[in-house]
Amino acid sequence: MQALKFVTQVTAKGKLQIPDTMALPKGRVEVIVLSDGGNGKLRKRRKPLRQESFVGMWADRKDIGDTITFAEELRRNLERKHDRRR
């Protein structure tokens, strides 16, 4: 499936405006509409993951040791709990 991306408007009558210059493929297409909720702004981009407040929160903990191994073990435990509930 080919993807085309463009920003456009939906008219007051609910019609989607597609630019005349856009070369659309013939045949069946799937349309996904992401709305800004009418406020004129598209979805806010998140900040990069490294800038999130939780990054590095275990850095100073002496009881954890290897934080990557610790995080993997936490994830495995959660997955096991989730599997048992099914």
Stockholm file with secondary structure:
# STOCKHOLM 1.0

chainA/1-86         MQALKFVTQVTAKGKLQIPDTMALPKGRVEVIVLSDGGNGKLRKRRKPLRQESFVGMWADRKDIGDTITFAEELRRNLERKHDRRR
#=GR chainA/1-86 SS CCCCCCCCCBCTTSCBCCCTTCCCCSSCCCCCCCCCTTSSCCCCCCCCGGGSTTTTTTTTCTTTCSHHHHHHHHHHHHHHHHHHHC
#=GC SS_cons        CCCCCCCCCBCTTSCBCCCTTCCCCSSCCCCCCCCCTTSSCCCCCCCCGGGSTTTTTTTTCTTTCSHHHHHHHHHHHHHHHHHHHC
//
